[in-house]
Amino acid sequence: MIKQTWNLLRQEKVFSAIYILGTGLSITVVMAMAIVFYIRIADVYPETNRSRMLIVKSGTERLENGGWNSASLSDAYIEACFRSLESAEAVGAVYREWEDEHYVQPEGSSLQWPVEVKHVDDGFWRVFPFRFLNGKPFGAPEFQSGLPVAVIASSLARRLFGTDEAEGRYVSLDYHPYRVCGVVKDASYATEQTYAQLWLPYTLLPDYKGSFGESGALGHIRAYILAPSAGEVGRVKEEALEHIRRYAAQFDKVELSLNGQPDRHWQSAFRFWSSDDPDFGKILLQYGLIFLFLLLVPAVSLSGMTDSRMERRLAEMGVRRAFGAPRTTLTGQIVAENFFFTLFGGIFGLLLSYLLILAGRNWIMEIGVAYVEIPPEGSEVLFTPAMLLNLPVFGMALAVCFLLNLFSALIPAWKASHRAIVHSLNT
């Protein structure tokens, strides 16, 4: 079969080149989207616990007078509802800053460097297992005391100190000194839940206990809940929902809702607005239809090319059927031959999709998001080999090739194998 396919490639070079190129270009778009969503949803460093994580981004208050408030959560609410979860392995929290700029002041330089800063709690480091190259994360004592300590990315450590060995040294951030307690392997801007160049305890912020609205549940913070295993996510969510109901029951004149949260990580990736309760079934259907459309349109074109090639091979089909070859054998052979063509095109398309993603790395992750967050100066969307070169991605590429082959080759193969023998021989 492989030898015969190779002979066909050599005999019909123009057809083969056009078919492989067309297949490759079609698969490039599909695979680029698939890789983007894989990076956003799969377990990738340092968000390697996504499959067993629950996320609460925001809540909504509805008042008796018809008014409403919507925002992230308060520290007090997270303490009451989530940090007390018995079934959770860990609970982390991140303070959400909006449009704040931060700069480090290197020693012996008049220049300032813009840096991305995240304010987190001590549980953040248990939920997101960063790889520490030097030192360790700040713990509960430092967090609760609001000590000026910092964890920094290795790229920033090398830029500031020329080495990863920065534990115990001081970094000046916005003209305030912070003692470096640990240095971590860099996160990619593609992992937006965790990306930063410098992480601080959010107890350093004067308003970290601040809250909005009537219930005291709304504030500036997101919660990340880690279940002991992927199979126990449901049990952890049920306990969290019970805590949420118990907290909301305290208020008669305020209806407090988390709009269906806690979300699994993949659901949270599609939750864009704080007051919205997304229909995840509808969202999956929409993206499924987009993928199907991207497969069907090129399949129609490729099907026409395959049908034209089958017309030129009718005499061969007639001779083989005259000697007793079953229709199912001929149909299977044509589909199999076409699959090899599609596979060659798929390999080309997968390589082209990698090139597209790497070339457009500073905008490609905007696909499927409601608003654009521009990477801070000095930051890049880096893709590690583990994000791109892995079995799930190759499996998706193979599945796309198989579906495209099925859509484009099945009807021409069936028609060619069911032509009358006399008609095929005369052709």
The 8 nearest C-alpha neighbors of each residue, nearest first, counted from 0:
[[1, 3, 2, 4, 336, 332, 335, 5],
 [0, 2, 4, 3, 5, 336, 339, 6],
 [3, 1, 5, 4, 0, 6, 7, 8],
 [4, 2, 6, 0, 5, 1, 7, 336],
 [3, 5, 7, 1, 6, 2, 336, 0],
 [4, 6, 8, 2, 7, 3, 1, 9],
 [7, 5, 3, 9, 8, 4, 10, 2],
 [8, 6, 10, 4, 5, 9, 11, 3],
 [9, 7, 5, 6, 11, 10, 15, 12],
 [8, 10, 6, 7, 12, 11, 5, 15],
 [9, 11, 7, 8, 12, 6, 5, 15],
 [12, 10, 14, 8, 9, 13, 7, 15],
 [11, 13, 15, 9, 14, 8, 10, 16],
 [14, 12, 16, 15, 11, 17, 18, 8],
 [13, 15, 17, 11, 16, 12, 18, 304],
 [14, 16, 12, 18, 13, 17, 8, 11],
 [17, 15, 13, 19, 18, 14, 20, 12],
 [18, 16, 20, 14, 15, 19, 21, 13],
 [17, 19, 15, 21, 20, 16, 14, 22],
 [20, 18, 344, 22, 16, 21, 17, 23],
 [19, 21, 23, 17, 22, 18, 16, 24],
 [22, 20, 18, 24, 23, 19, 17, 25],
 [21, 23, 344, 19, 25, 20, 24, 18],
 [348, 22, 24, 344, 20, 26, 347, 345],
 [23, 25, 27, 21, 26, 22, 348, 20],
 [26, 24, 22, 23, 27, 28, 21, 297],
 [25, 27, 29, 23, 348, 24, 28, 30],
 [28, 26, 348, 352, 24, 30, 25, 29],
 [29, 27, 31, 26, 30, 25, 32, 352],
 [30, 28, 26, 32, 31, 27, 33, 290],
 [29, 31, 33, 27, 32, 28, 26, 34],
 [30, 32, 352, 28, 34, 33, 29, 27],
 [33, 31, 35, 30, 29, 34, 36, 28],
 [32, 34, 30, 36, 31, 35, 37, 29],
 [33, 35, 37, 31, 36, 32, 30, 38],
 [36, 34, 32, 38, 37, 33, 31, 364],
 [35, 37, 39, 33, 38, 34, 40, 32],
 [36, 38, 34, 40, 41, 39, 35, 33],
 [39, 37, 35, 36, 40, 41, 34, 386],
 [38, 40, 36, 37, 35, 41, 190, 189],
 [39, 41, 37, 265, 38, 36, 42, 264],
 [42, 40, 37, 38, 43, 39, 49, 50],
 [41, 43, 47, 49, 46, 48, 50, 40],
 [44, 42, 47, 46, 41, 45, 386, 38],
 [45, 43, 46, 47, 42, 186, 129, 190],
 [44, 46, 129, 47, 127, 43, 128, 186],
 [47, 45, 44, 43, 48, 127, 42, 49],
 [46, 48, 42, 43, 44, 45, 49, 127],
 [49, 47, 50, 46, 51, 42, 52, 127],
 [48, 50, 52, 42, 51, 47, 264, 46],
 [49, 51, 48, 52, 229, 42, 264, 41],
 [52, 50, 229, 49, 226, 48, 228, 232],
 [51, 53, 225, 49, 224, 50, 264, 263],
 [52, 54, 263, 224, 262, 261, 223, 264],
 [55, 53, 223, 262, 261, 222, 224, 56],
 [56, 54, 261, 222, 260, 221, 57, 262],
 [55, 57, 221, 71, 54, 222, 273, 72],
 [58, 56, 71, 273, 70, 72, 55, 257],
 [57, 59, 257, 256, 69, 70, 71, 273],
 [60, 58, 69, 256, 68, 255, 274, 257],
 [59, 61, 255, 68, 67, 254, 69, 253],
 [62, 60, 67, 254, 253, 66, 255, 59],
 [61, 63, 253, 66, 65, 64, 67, 252],
 [64, 62, 65, 252, 253, 61, 66, 254],
 [63, 65, 62, 66, 61, 67, 252, 253],
 [66, 64, 63, 62, 67, 61, 60, 253],
 [67, 65, 62, 64, 61, 68, 63, 60],
 [66, 68, 61, 60, 62, 65, 69, 59],
 [69, 67, 60, 59, 212, 61, 70, 66],
 [68, 70, 59, 274, 58, 273, 60, 67],
 [71, 69, 57, 217, 58, 273, 218, 72],
 [70, 72, 57, 219, 218, 220, 217, 56],
 [73, 71, 217, 218, 220, 57, 219, 216],
 [72, 74, 218, 217, 216, 76, 75, 210],
 [73, 75, 77, 76, 208, 78, 220, 72],
 [76, 74, 78, 73, 77, 79, 208, 216],
 [77, 75, 216, 79, 73, 78, 74, 80],
 [78, 76, 74, 81, 80, 79, 75, 82],
 [77, 79, 82, 75, 76, 80, 81, 74],
 [80, 78, 76, 77, 81, 75, 83, 82],
 [81, 79, 242, 77, 78, 76, 243, 83],
 [82, 80, 77, 83, 84, 78, 79, 239],
 [81, 83, 78, 84, 90, 77, 80, 79],
 [82, 84, 81, 85, 80, 79, 78, 87],
 [85, 83, 81, 82, 87, 86, 239, 238],
 [86, 84, 87, 83, 88, 238, 235, 82],
 [85, 87, 235, 84, 88, 226, 234, 238],
 [88, 86, 226, 89, 84, 85, 225, 235],
 [87, 89, 227, 226, 225, 86, 90, 224],
 [90, 88, 225, 87, 126, 224, 125, 122],
 [89, 91, 224, 122, 223, 82, 225, 126],
 [92, 90, 123, 122, 223, 222, 126, 120],
 [91, 93, 222, 221, 120, 119, 223, 123],
 [94, 92, 119, 221, 220, 118, 95, 120],
 [93, 95, 220, 118, 219, 119, 96, 201],
 [96, 94, 219, 220, 93, 97, 221, 118],
 [97, 95, 99, 94, 98, 219, 117, 118],
 [96, 98, 99, 95, 100, 219, 94, 372],
 [97, 99, 100, 96, 101, 95, 372, 375],
 [100, 98, 97, 96, 101, 116, 115, 95],
 [99, 101, 98, 102, 113, 114, 115, 116],
 [102, 100, 114, 113, 173, 99, 115, 103],
 [103, 101, 113, 112, 173, 114, 172, 111],
 [102, 104, 172, 112, 171, 111, 173, 105],
 [103, 105, 111, 171, 172, 106, 102, 112],
 [106, 104, 108, 159, 103, 107, 111, 171],
 [107, 105, 108, 104, 159, 171, 109, 170],
 [106, 108, 105, 109, 104, 110, 159, 111],
 [109, 107, 110, 106, 105, 104, 111, 112],
 [108, 110, 111, 107, 104, 105, 106, 112],
 [111, 109, 108, 112, 104, 105, 103, 107],
 [112, 110, 104, 103, 102, 113, 109, 105],
 [111, 113, 102, 103, 114, 110, 104, 105],
 [114, 112, 102, 101, 376, 103, 111, 115],
 [115, 113, 102, 101, 196, 116, 112, 103],
 [114, 116, 195, 196, 197, 375, 101, 117],
 [117, 115, 197, 195, 198, 196, 114, 118],
 [118, 116, 198, 195, 119, 199, 197, 115],
 [117, 119, 201, 199, 200, 94, 198, 93],
 [120, 118, 93, 200, 201, 92, 94, 199],
 [119, 121, 122, 200, 123, 92, 91, 201],
 [120, 122, 138, 123, 139, 124, 142, 137],
 [123, 121, 91, 125, 124, 120, 90, 89],
 [124, 122, 91, 126, 121, 125, 120, 92],
 [123, 125, 127, 122, 126, 128, 121, 136],
 [126, 124, 122, 123, 127, 128, 89, 91],
 [125, 127, 123, 124, 225, 89, 91, 128],
 [126, 128, 124, 125, 46, 129, 45, 123],
 [129, 127, 124, 125, 45, 126, 130, 47],
 [128, 130, 45, 127, 131, 183, 124, 184],
 [129, 131, 183, 184, 132, 128, 45, 182],
 [132, 130, 183, 133, 182, 129, 184, 135],
 [131, 133, 183, 182, 130, 184, 163, 134],
 [134, 132, 182, 181, 131, 164, 166, 163],
 [133, 135, 181, 166, 180, 182, 131, 132],
 [134, 136, 181, 180, 131, 137, 133, 182],
 [137, 135, 181, 138, 180, 150, 124, 134],
 [136, 138, 141, 121, 180, 135, 142, 139],
 [139, 137, 121, 141, 140, 142, 136, 122],
 [138, 140, 142, 141, 121, 143, 137, 120],
 [141, 139, 143, 142, 138, 144, 137, 145],
 [142, 140, 144, 146, 139, 138, 143, 145],
 [143, 141, 139, 145, 144, 140, 200, 121],
 [142, 144, 140, 145, 141, 139, 202, 146],
 [145, 143, 141, 142, 146, 140, 202, 139],
 [146, 144, 202, 203, 142, 143, 141, 147],
 [145, 147, 141, 144, 148, 142, 203, 200],
 [148, 146, 177, 178, 145, 149, 203, 176],
 [149, 147, 178, 177, 146, 179, 180, 199],
 [150, 148, 179, 199, 198, 180, 178, 177],
 [149, 151, 181, 198, 182, 197, 180, 179],
 [152, 150, 197, 182, 196, 149, 198, 183],
 [153, 151, 196, 183, 185, 155, 154, 182],
 [152, 154, 156, 155, 184, 183, 182, 163],
 [155, 153, 157, 156, 152, 158, 185, 196],
 [156, 154, 158, 152, 153, 157, 159, 196],
 [157, 155, 153, 159, 158, 154, 163, 160],
 [158, 156, 161, 162, 160, 154, 155, 159],
 [157, 159, 155, 156, 161, 160, 154, 162],
 [160, 158, 156, 157, 155, 161, 105, 106],
 [161, 159, 157, 162, 156, 158, 165, 163],
 [160, 162, 157, 158, 159, 156, 163, 164],
 [163, 161, 157, 164, 160, 156, 165, 158],
 [162, 164, 165, 156, 153, 157, 182, 133],
 [165, 163, 162, 133, 166, 182, 156, 132],
 [164, 166, 168, 163, 167, 156, 179, 162],
 [167, 165, 180, 179, 134, 181, 168, 164],
 [168, 166, 179, 178, 180, 165, 169, 181],
 [167, 169, 179, 165, 166, 178, 170, 180],
 [170, 168, 178, 177, 179, 176, 171, 167],
 [169, 171, 177, 176, 172, 178, 168, 179],
 [170, 172, 176, 175, 104, 174, 103, 177],
 [171, 173, 103, 174, 175, 102, 170, 176],
 [172, 174, 102, 175, 103, 101, 171, 104],
 [175, 173, 172, 171, 176, 104, 103, 102],
 [174, 176, 172, 171, 173, 177, 170, 147],
 [177, 175, 171, 170, 169, 172, 174, 178],
 [178, 176, 147, 148, 170, 169, 149, 179],
 [177, 179, 169, 148, 168, 167, 149, 180],
 [178, 180, 149, 166, 167, 168, 181, 169],
 [181, 179, 166, 134, 150, 149, 135, 167],
 [180, 182, 134, 135, 150, 133, 166, 136],
 [181, 183, 133, 151, 132, 152, 153, 150],
 [184, 182, 131, 152, 132, 130, 153, 185],
 [183, 185, 153, 130, 152, 131, 132, 186],
 [186, 184, 152, 153, 183, 187, 154, 196],
 [185, 187, 194, 45, 184, 188, 190, 44],
 [188, 186, 189, 381, 190, 380, 194, 185],
 [187, 189, 380, 190, 194, 191, 379, 186],
 [188, 190, 187, 191, 380, 364, 381, 39],
 [191, 189, 188, 187, 192, 194, 193, 186],
 [190, 192, 194, 193, 189, 188, 187, 195],
 [193, 191, 190, 194, 46, 93, 189, 188],
 [192, 194, 191, 190, 195, 186, 45, 46],
 [193, 195, 191, 186, 188, 190, 187, 192],
 [196, 194, 115, 116, 197, 117, 193, 198],
 [195, 197, 152, 115, 151, 116, 114, 155],
 [196, 198, 151, 116, 195, 150, 152, 117],
 [199, 197, 117, 150, 149, 116, 118, 151],
 [198, 200, 118, 149, 201, 119, 117, 148],
 [201, 199, 119, 202, 118, 142, 120, 203],
 [200, 202, 118, 203, 119, 204, 199, 120],
 [201, 203, 145, 204, 200, 207, 142, 143],
 [204, 202, 145, 201, 200, 205, 146, 147],
 [205, 203, 202, 207, 206, 201, 200, 145],
 [204, 206, 207, 203, 202, 208, 209, 201],
 [207, 205, 209, 208, 204, 202, 210, 203],
 [206, 208, 209, 204, 205, 202, 201, 74],
 [209, 207, 206, 74, 210, 73, 75, 205],
 [208, 210, 206, 207, 218, 73, 211, 219],
 [211, 209, 218, 217, 215, 73, 208, 216],
 [212, 210, 217, 218, 215, 213, 209, 216],
 [213, 211, 214, 215, 68, 217, 210, 60],
 [212, 214, 215, 211, 253, 60, 216, 62],
 [213, 215, 216, 212, 253, 250, 217, 255],
 [214, 216, 210, 217, 213, 211, 212, 73],
 [215, 217, 76, 73, 214, 72, 210, 218],
 [218, 216, 72, 73, 211, 210, 71, 70],
 [217, 219, 73, 72, 210, 71, 211, 220],
 [218, 220, 71, 95, 94, 72, 73, 221],
 [221, 219, 94, 72, 71, 93, 95, 73],
 [222, 220, 56, 93, 92, 55, 72, 71],
 [221, 223, 92, 55, 54, 91, 224, 56],
 [224, 222, 54, 91, 90, 53, 92, 55],
 [223, 225, 90, 53, 52, 89, 54, 222],
 [226, 224, 52, 89, 88, 87, 126, 51],
 [225, 227, 87, 88, 228, 232, 51, 231],
 [228, 226, 88, 87, 231, 225, 229, 51],
 [229, 227, 231, 230, 226, 51, 232, 225],
 [230, 228, 51, 231, 232, 50, 226, 227],
 [229, 231, 228, 232, 233, 51, 227, 234],
 [232, 230, 234, 228, 233, 229, 226, 235],
 [233, 231, 235, 226, 234, 229, 230, 51],
 [232, 234, 236, 231, 235, 237, 230, 229],
 [233, 235, 237, 231, 236, 232, 238, 86],
 [234, 236, 232, 238, 233, 237, 86, 87],
 [235, 237, 239, 233, 234, 238, 240, 232],
 [238, 236, 240, 234, 239, 235, 233, 241],
 [237, 239, 241, 235, 236, 240, 242, 234],
 [240, 238, 236, 242, 241, 237, 243, 235],
 [241, 239, 243, 237, 242, 238, 236, 244],
 [240, 242, 238, 244, 243, 239, 245, 237],
 [243, 241, 245, 239, 80, 240, 244, 246],
 [242, 244, 240, 246, 241, 245, 80, 239],
 [245, 243, 241, 247, 246, 242, 248, 240],
 [244, 246, 242, 248, 243, 247, 241, 249],
 [245, 247, 243, 244, 248, 249, 242, 80],
 [248, 246, 244, 249, 245, 255, 250, 243],
 [247, 249, 245, 246, 250, 244, 251, 243],
 [250, 248, 247, 246, 251, 245, 214, 244],
 [251, 249, 248, 253, 252, 247, 254, 214],
 [252, 250, 253, 249, 248, 254, 247, 63],
 [251, 253, 250, 63, 62, 254, 61, 213],
 [252, 254, 62, 250, 251, 61, 255, 60],
 [253, 255, 61, 60, 256, 62, 252, 247],
 [254, 256, 60, 247, 59, 253, 61, 257],
 [257, 255, 59, 258, 58, 60, 254, 259],
 [256, 258, 58, 260, 259, 59, 57, 255],
 [259, 257, 276, 256, 260, 275, 58, 274],
 [258, 260, 257, 276, 261, 262, 256, 277],
 [261, 259, 262, 257, 258, 55, 54, 56],
 [260, 262, 55, 54, 53, 259, 236, 263],
 [263, 261, 260, 54, 53, 267, 266, 264],
 [262, 264, 53, 266, 265, 52, 267, 54],
 [263, 265, 267, 266, 49, 53, 52, 262],
 [266, 264, 268, 40, 267, 263, 269, 262],
 [267, 265, 263, 268, 264, 269, 262, 270],
 [266, 268, 270, 264, 269, 265, 262, 263],
 [267, 269, 265, 266, 270, 264, 40, 39],
 [270, 268, 267, 266, 271, 265, 368, 277],
 [271, 269, 267, 268, 272, 277, 266, 275],
 [270, 272, 269, 369, 273, 368, 268, 275],
 [273, 271, 275, 274, 270, 276, 57, 369],
 [272, 274, 57, 275, 69, 70, 58, 271],
 [275, 273, 272, 69, 59, 276, 58, 258],
 [274, 276, 272, 273, 277, 258, 270, 271],
 [275, 277, 258, 259, 278, 274, 270, 272],
 [278, 276, 279, 275, 270, 269, 282, 258],
 [277, 279, 281, 280, 282, 276, 283, 275],
 [278, 280, 282, 281, 277, 283, 266, 269],
 [281, 279, 283, 282, 278, 284, 285, 277],
 [280, 282, 284, 279, 278, 283, 285, 277],
 [281, 283, 279, 285, 284, 280, 278, 286],
 [284, 282, 280, 286, 285, 281, 287, 279],
 [283, 285, 287, 281, 282, 286, 288, 280],
 [286, 284, 282, 288, 287, 283, 281, 289],
 [285, 287, 289, 283, 288, 284, 290, 282],
 [286, 288, 284, 290, 285, 289, 283, 291],
 [289, 287, 291, 285, 286, 290, 292, 284],
 [288, 290, 286, 292, 287, 291, 293, 285],
 [289, 291, 293, 287, 288, 292, 286, 294],
 [292, 290, 288, 294, 289, 293, 295, 287],
 [293, 291, 289, 295, 294, 290, 288, 296],
 [294, 292, 290, 291, 295, 296, 289, 29],
 [293, 295, 291, 292, 296, 297, 403, 298],
 [294, 296, 298, 292, 297, 293, 291, 299],
 [295, 297, 298, 299, 294, 293, 292, 300],
 [298, 296, 300, 299, 295, 294, 301, 25],
 [297, 299, 407, 295, 301, 296, 300, 406],
 [298, 300, 302, 297, 296, 301, 295, 407],
 [301, 299, 297, 303, 302, 298, 304, 296],
 [302, 300, 298, 304, 303, 299, 407, 297],
 [301, 303, 407, 305, 299, 300, 304, 298],
 [302, 304, 306, 300, 301, 305, 307, 299],
 [305, 303, 301, 307, 302, 306, 308, 300],
 [304, 306, 302, 308, 307, 303, 301, 309],
 [305, 307, 411, 309, 303, 308, 304, 302],
 [308, 306, 304, 310, 305, 309, 303, 311],
 [307, 309, 305, 311, 310, 306, 304, 312],
 [308, 310, 312, 306, 311, 307, 305, 313],
 [311, 309, 307, 308, 313, 312, 306, 415],
 [310, 312, 308, 309, 313, 307, 314, 426],
 [313, 311, 309, 315, 310, 314, 316, 308],
 [314, 312, 423, 316, 315, 310, 311, 317],
 [313, 315, 424, 317, 423, 316, 312, 426],
 [314, 316, 318, 312, 313, 317, 319, 424],
 [315, 317, 313, 319, 314, 318, 320, 312],
 [318, 316, 423, 420, 314, 424, 320, 315],
 [319, 317, 321, 315, 320, 316, 314, 322],
 [320, 318, 322, 316, 321, 317, 324, 315],
 [319, 321, 324, 323, 317, 322, 318, 316],
 [322, 320, 318, 319, 323, 317, 420, 324],
 [323, 321, 319, 320, 324, 318, 317, 325],
 [322, 324, 320, 321, 325, 319, 318, 326],
 [323, 325, 320, 319, 322, 326, 328, 329],
 [326, 324, 328, 327, 323, 329, 320, 319],
 [325, 327, 329, 328, 416, 330, 324, 417],
 [328, 326, 330, 325, 329, 331, 416, 332],
 [329, 327, 331, 325, 326, 330, 332, 324],
 [328, 330, 332, 326, 331, 327, 416, 333],
 [329, 331, 327, 412, 333, 332, 328, 413],
 [332, 330, 328, 334, 329, 333, 327, 335],
 [331, 333, 335, 329, 330, 334, 336, 328],
 [334, 332, 336, 330, 335, 331, 412, 337],
 [333, 335, 337, 331, 332, 336, 408, 338],
 [334, 336, 338, 332, 337, 333, 331, 339],
 [337, 335, 333, 339, 338, 334, 4, 332],
 [336, 338, 334, 340, 335, 339, 333, 341],
 [337, 339, 341, 335, 336, 340, 404, 342],
 [340, 338, 342, 341, 336, 337, 343, 335],
 [339, 341, 337, 343, 338, 342, 19, 344],
 [342, 340, 338, 344, 339, 343, 400, 345],
 [343, 341, 345, 339, 344, 340, 338, 400],
 [344, 342, 346, 340, 345, 341, 339, 19],
 [343, 345, 19, 23, 341, 22, 347, 342],
 [344, 346, 342, 348, 347, 343, 23, 341],
 [347, 345, 349, 343, 348, 344, 342, 350],
 [346, 348, 344, 350, 23, 345, 349, 351],
 [23, 349, 347, 27, 345, 351, 26, 346],
 [350, 348, 352, 346, 351, 347, 345, 27],
 [349, 351, 353, 347, 352, 348, 346, 354],
 [350, 352, 348, 354, 349, 353, 27, 347],
 [351, 353, 27, 355, 349, 31, 354, 350],
 [354, 352, 356, 350, 351, 355, 357, 349],
 [355, 353, 351, 357, 352, 356, 358, 350],
 [356, 354, 352, 358, 353, 357, 359, 351],
 [357, 355, 353, 359, 360, 354, 358, 352],
 [356, 358, 360, 354, 359, 355, 353, 382],
 [359, 357, 355, 356, 360, 354, 361, 353],
 [360, 358, 356, 363, 357, 361, 362, 355],
 [359, 361, 357, 363, 356, 362, 380, 358],
 [360, 362, 359, 380, 363, 379, 364, 374],
 [363, 361, 360, 364, 365, 359, 366, 373],
 [362, 364, 360, 365, 359, 366, 361, 356],
 [365, 363, 366, 362, 35, 189, 360, 361],
 [364, 366, 363, 368, 362, 367, 371, 370],
 [367, 365, 364, 368, 363, 35, 32, 362],
 [366, 368, 365, 369, 364, 269, 36, 32],
 [369, 367, 365, 370, 366, 371, 271, 269],
 [370, 368, 271, 367, 371, 365, 272, 269],
 [371, 369, 368, 372, 365, 271, 367, 366],
 [370, 372, 373, 365, 369, 368, 362, 364],
 [371, 373, 374, 370, 365, 375, 362, 368],
 [372, 374, 371, 375, 361, 362, 376, 365],
 [375, 373, 378, 372, 376, 379, 188, 361],
 [376, 374, 378, 377, 373, 115, 114, 113],
 [377, 375, 378, 113, 374, 114, 379, 112],
 [376, 378, 375, 379, 113, 114, 374, 112],
 [379, 377, 376, 375, 374, 380, 188, 115],
 [380, 378, 381, 361, 188, 374, 377, 187],
 [379, 381, 188, 361, 360, 189, 187, 382],
 [380, 382, 187, 379, 383, 188, 189, 360],
 [383, 381, 386, 380, 384, 187, 387, 357],
 [382, 384, 385, 386, 381, 387, 187, 388],
 [385, 383, 387, 386, 388, 382, 389, 381],
 [386, 384, 383, 388, 387, 389, 43, 382],
 [387, 385, 383, 384, 38, 382, 388, 43],
 [388, 386, 384, 385, 389, 383, 392, 34],
 [389, 387, 384, 385, 386, 392, 390, 393],
 [390, 388, 392, 391, 387, 385, 393, 386],
 [389, 391, 393, 392, 394, 388, 395, 387],
 [392, 390, 394, 393, 389, 395, 37, 396],
 [393, 391, 395, 394, 390, 389, 396, 34],
 [392, 394, 396, 390, 395, 391, 397, 389],
 [395, 393, 391, 397, 392, 396, 390, 398],
 [394, 396, 398, 392, 393, 397, 399, 391],
 [397, 395, 393, 399, 394, 398, 400, 392],
 [396, 398, 400, 394, 399, 395, 401, 393],
 [399, 397, 395, 401, 400, 396, 394, 402],
 [398, 400, 396, 402, 401, 397, 403, 395],
 [401, 399, 397, 403, 398, 402, 341, 345],
 [400, 402, 398, 404, 399, 403, 405, 397],
 [403, 401, 405, 399, 404, 400, 406, 398],
 [402, 404, 400, 406, 405, 401, 298, 399],
 [405, 403, 401, 407, 402, 406, 338, 408],
 [406, 404, 402, 403, 409, 408, 407, 401],
 [405, 407, 403, 404, 298, 408, 402, 409],
 [406, 408, 302, 298, 404, 301, 405, 403],
 [409, 407, 411, 405, 404, 410, 334, 302],
 [408, 410, 412, 405, 411, 413, 407, 406],
 [409, 411, 413, 412, 408, 414, 407, 302],
 [412, 410, 306, 414, 413, 408, 409, 415],
 [413, 411, 330, 415, 409, 410, 414, 333],
 [412, 414, 410, 416, 411, 415, 330, 409],
 [415, 413, 411, 417, 412, 416, 410, 418],
 [414, 416, 412, 417, 413, 418, 411, 309],
 [415, 417, 413, 326, 414, 418, 330, 329],
 [418, 416, 414, 415, 413, 419, 326, 420],
 [419, 417, 415, 416, 420, 414, 423, 422],
 [418, 420, 422, 421, 423, 417, 317, 416],
 [419, 421, 317, 423, 422, 424, 418, 321],
 [422, 420, 424, 423, 419, 425, 317, 418],
 [421, 423, 425, 419, 420, 424, 426, 418],
 [424, 422, 317, 313, 314, 420, 426, 421],
 [423, 425, 314, 317, 421, 426, 422, 420],
 [426, 424, 422, 423, 421, 314, 420, 317],
 [425, 423, 424, 314, 422, 313, 311, 310]]
